[in-house]
Amino acid sequence: MNELSALGLSPRQEEEWRDFFASGRVFAVPLDRRRVRARLRAAMVVMVIAVFVLLLAAVTFVAVLVLHIGGPVTVLLLALLMLAAAIMALRFGLLRRRLRIGRGSGDDYLVVSAEGMRIAGHVDVPWTAVIGGVGFDDRGAGVPLLRGPAAAIERSAGRVQAEFVFGVRGVRALRDGAPHDLRALFEVIEHHGGIRLPLDTMVDPESVLASLAAICIAGRRAGVDVEVTADRSTIYTRTVALLGPEKTPPADGRG
């Protein structure tokens, strides 16, 4: 399996993409503002419901303790309800934070050329600054029957199913120079990290695979180790490696 196996491109299509960038042309995909707004609203609704349930459960919990209504089972159930509501509010708050990328983006969400990328209209990333990358598209992955309703709510509120993760040199400077709403693009630990570029939540569905292909082919033409895969273990392993400290080979060439 090659670096584009998860995209299902034929050898001819891959060659057409390479010719596209070799000719100096630029791939650009617009931001789907309607999609972003809809998901921001959905995330806000779920957050408000979760916070309301949390407050109601907390008031009831205090009343049970003070008035000695109910027994240990009631107290335990209320505590579990508060915990679940708090986790839900936090989770959907984080989803909404990532969706704010769309609010700060320019009209072109992603521009890819032989020289590098412009992300969200403001963040310029030359290929020389990219350590490597891994992309995936989980939109067609199966969901257990019992998780179906919850998964549908998460998707409507901005859970990312297609993304490209990059390790980037000088990522802290990039993040500090980006507009505030775009800070959620960056994963920075000390002076290393990278960019997590959500796709399916920001562009129309027909543009997701083309975006993954454009990034992968343009990056590999520039000598960057990027790939698109459906293997979850590879995605996890590479993501951890890309966002961690850049490894420098020893002087004698031995690992």
matplotlib code that plots the C-alpha trace (Angstrom):
import matplotlib.pyplot as plt

x = [0.0, 1.4, 1.0, -2.3, -3.9, -6.7, -7.8, -8.4, -6.7, -5.7, -2.0, -3.3, -5.1, -1.9, 0.1, -2.5, -2.1, 1.7, 1.5, -0.9, 1.6, 4.6, 2.9, 2.9, -0.9, -2.4, -5.2, -7.6, -10.8, -13.2, -14.5, -18.0, -19.3, -22.9, -21.6, -19.4, -22.3, -24.6, -22.1, -21.3, -25.1, -25.4, -22.4, -23.8, -27.2, -25.6, -23.3, -26.3, -28.3, -25.3, -24.7, -28.4, -28.4, -25.2, -26.7, -30.0, -28.2, -25.9, -28.9, -30.6, -27.4, -27.1, -30.8, -30.5, -27.5, -29.0, -32.5, -31.5, -33.8, -33.0, -30.2, -26.7, -27.9, -29.6, -26.4, -24.3, -26.6, -26.7, -22.9, -22.6, -25.1, -23.0, -19.8, -21.4, -22.9, -19.6, -17.7, -20.3, -20.1, -16.3, -16.2, -18.6, -16.9, -13.7, -15.5, -16.8, -13.4, -12.1, -15.0, -14.1, -11.3, -14.0, -14.9, -11.3, -10.7, -10.5, -12.7, -10.1, -9.7, -6.9, -4.5, -1.8, 1.1, 4.4, 6.0, 3.7, 0.3, -1.8, -4.2, -7.4, -6.3, -3.7, -1.2, 1.6, 3.5, 6.3, 7.1, 10.6, 9.1, 7.0, 8.6, 6.0, 2.3, -0.5, -4.1, -7.2, -10.9, -13.1, -16.4, -17.2, -16.2, -18.9, -20.4, -21.8, -25.6, -25.9, -23.5, -25.3, -27.4, -24.5, -22.2, -24.7, -24.9, -21.2, -20.8, -23.5, -21.6, -18.2, -16.5, -13.7, -13.7, -11.2, -8.0, -4.4, -1.8, 1.6, 4.7, 6.0, 9.3, 9.0, 5.4, 5.3, 6.1, 3.4, 0.8, 1.8, 1.4, -2.0, -5.4, -6.9, -9.6, -7.0, -5.0, -7.0, -5.2, -2.0, -0.7, 2.3, 4.3, 7.3, 8.9, 7.7, 4.4, 2.4, -0.9, -4.1, -6.0, -9.7, -11.3, -14.8, -16.0, -14.7, -15.2, -17.9, -18.0, -16.9, -13.7, -12.4, -10.7, -9.3, -7.8, -6.1, -4.7, -3.5, -1.6, -0.1, 1.1, 2.4, 4.2, 5.8, 6.9, 8.7, 10.4, 8.2, 7.2, 3.4, 0.8, -3.0, -4.0, -7.0, -5.0, -5.8, -2.6, -0.5, -2.5, -2.0, 1.7, 2.5, 0.5, 2.3, 5.7, 4.9, 3.7, 6.6, 10.2, 11.9, 14.4, 17.9, 20.0, 23.3, 26.5, 27.7, 24.4, 23.4, 19.9]
y = [0.0, 3.4, 6.8, 7.4, 4.0, 5.2, 7.7, 5.1, 7.1, 5.3, 5.7, 8.0, 10.2, 10.4, 11.4, 14.1, 15.5, 15.6, 17.3, 19.8, 21.0, 20.6, 23.1, 25.7, 25.6, 26.1, 24.0, 26.0, 24.9, 27.5, 27.5, 26.2, 28.9, 27.6, 24.2, 25.9, 28.0, 25.1, 23.1, 26.0, 26.3, 22.5, 22.5, 25.5, 23.8, 20.6, 22.7, 24.7, 21.5, 19.9, 22.9, 23.0, 19.3, 19.8, 22.8, 21.0, 17.8, 19.9, 21.6, 18.3, 16.8, 19.5, 19.2, 15.5, 15.9, 18.8, 17.5, 13.8, 12.9, 9.5, 7.2, 6.4, 5.1, 8.5, 10.4, 8.1, 8.5, 12.2, 12.3, 10.2, 12.5, 15.6, 13.9, 12.9, 16.4, 18.1, 15.8, 16.5, 20.2, 20.1, 17.9, 20.0, 23.2, 21.8, 20.9, 24.4, 25.9, 24.0, 25.2, 28.8, 28.2, 28.7, 32.1, 33.4, 31.8, 33.7, 32.6, 30.1, 27.6, 25.7, 26.6, 24.1, 24.7, 23.3, 25.7, 25.1, 25.7, 28.7, 27.6, 29.5, 32.5, 33.6, 30.8, 30.2, 27.0, 26.3, 22.7, 23.3, 23.9, 20.6, 17.7, 15.2, 14.6, 12.0, 12.4, 10.3, 10.2, 8.2, 9.4, 5.9, 4.1, 2.0, 3.0, 0.5, 0.5, 1.7, 4.6, 5.7, 8.5, 9.9, 9.7, 11.6, 14.4, 14.6, 14.8, 17.5, 19.5, 19.3, 16.1, 15.8, 12.7, 13.9, 15.6, 16.2, 16.4, 18.0, 18.3, 21.8, 23.5, 26.9, 26.1, 28.4, 31.4, 30.4, 30.0, 33.3, 35.2, 33.7, 35.3, 34.3, 32.1, 30.1, 29.1, 25.9, 24.7, 24.4, 21.7, 23.2, 21.7, 23.9, 24.7, 21.7, 20.6, 21.0, 21.7, 19.6, 20.7, 19.6, 19.2, 17.6, 20.2, 23.2, 22.3, 20.7, 16.9, 16.7, 18.6, 16.5, 13.7, 16.3, 18.2, 15.1, 14.2, 17.7, 17.9, 14.5, 14.8, 18.3, 17.5, 14.4, 16.3, 18.6, 15.8, 15.7, 12.4, 12.7, 10.0, 9.3, 6.1, 4.3, 2.3, 3.6, 2.4, 4.2, 7.4, 7.3, 6.4, 9.0, 11.7, 11.3, 11.3, 14.3, 16.5, 15.4, 16.8, 16.5, 13.7, 14.5, 11.5, 10.9, 12.2, 8.7, 7.9, 5.1, 5.1]
z = [0.0, -0.9, 0.6, -1.2, -0.8, 1.5, -1.2, -3.9, -6.6, -9.8, -11.0, -13.8, -11.2, -9.1, -12.2, -13.1, -9.6, -9.9, -13.3, -11.7, -9.2, -11.5, -13.9, -11.1, -10.5, -7.1, -5.4, -3.3, -1.5, 0.0, 3.6, 3.9, 6.2, 6.3, 7.5, 10.2, 11.5, 11.7, 13.7, 16.0, 16.8, 17.4, 19.7, 21.6, 22.1, 23.5, 25.8, 27.2, 27.8, 29.5, 31.7, 32.6, 33.6, 35.6, 37.6, 38.2, 39.3, 41.6, 43.2, 43.7, 45.1, 47.7, 48.6, 49.1, 51.4, 53.4, 53.7, 54.0, 51.1, 49.5, 50.3, 49.1, 45.8, 45.0, 46.0, 43.8, 40.8, 41.1, 41.4, 38.2, 36.5, 37.4, 36.2, 32.9, 32.3, 33.1, 30.7, 28.0, 28.5, 28.4, 25.3, 23.3, 24.5, 23.0, 19.7, 19.6, 20.2, 17.1, 15.1, 15.8, 13.3, 10.7, 12.2, 11.8, 8.4, 5.1, 2.2, 1.1, 3.9, 2.3, -0.5, -1.6, -4.0, -4.8, -2.3, 0.7, 2.2, 3.3, 6.0, 6.9, 4.9, 7.4, 8.3, 5.7, 6.0, 3.5, 2.9, 4.2, 7.6, 7.6, 9.3, 8.1, 8.1, 8.2, 7.0, 7.4, 6.4, 8.9, 7.5, 6.2, 9.4, 11.0, 14.4, 17.0, 17.0, 20.6, 19.9, 16.8, 18.3, 20.3, 17.3, 15.1, 17.7, 17.9, 14.1, 13.9, 16.6, 14.9, 15.7, 13.2, 10.9, 8.3, 9.2, 8.3, 11.1, 10.5, 12.5, 12.0, 12.7, 14.4, 15.3, 18.4, 16.2, 13.7, 16.5, 18.2, 14.9, 14.0, 14.7, 18.0, 16.5, 14.6, 17.7, 17.9, 14.8, 16.8, 19.2, 20.9, 23.8, 24.8, 21.4, 19.4, 18.0, 14.9, 13.2, 13.3, 10.1, 10.3, 6.9, 7.0, 9.5, 7.4, 3.7, 1.6, 1.6, -2.1, -1.3, 1.5, -0.5, -3.0, -0.1, 1.3, -2.1, -2.8, 0.5, 0.2, -3.4, -3.2, 0.1, -1.3, -4.4, -2.0, -0.3, 2.8, 4.4, 4.3, 3.8, 3.9, 5.7, 7.1, 9.6, 13.1, 14.7, 12.1, 12.5, 16.3, 16.2, 13.6, 15.2, 18.5, 16.7, 14.6, 17.5, 19.7, 19.7, 16.3, 16.4, 15.2, 13.9, 15.7, 14.1, 13.3, 11.4, 13.8, 15.4]

ax = plt.figure().add_subplot(projection="3d")
ax.plot(x, y, z, "-o")
ax.set_aspect("equal")
plt.show()
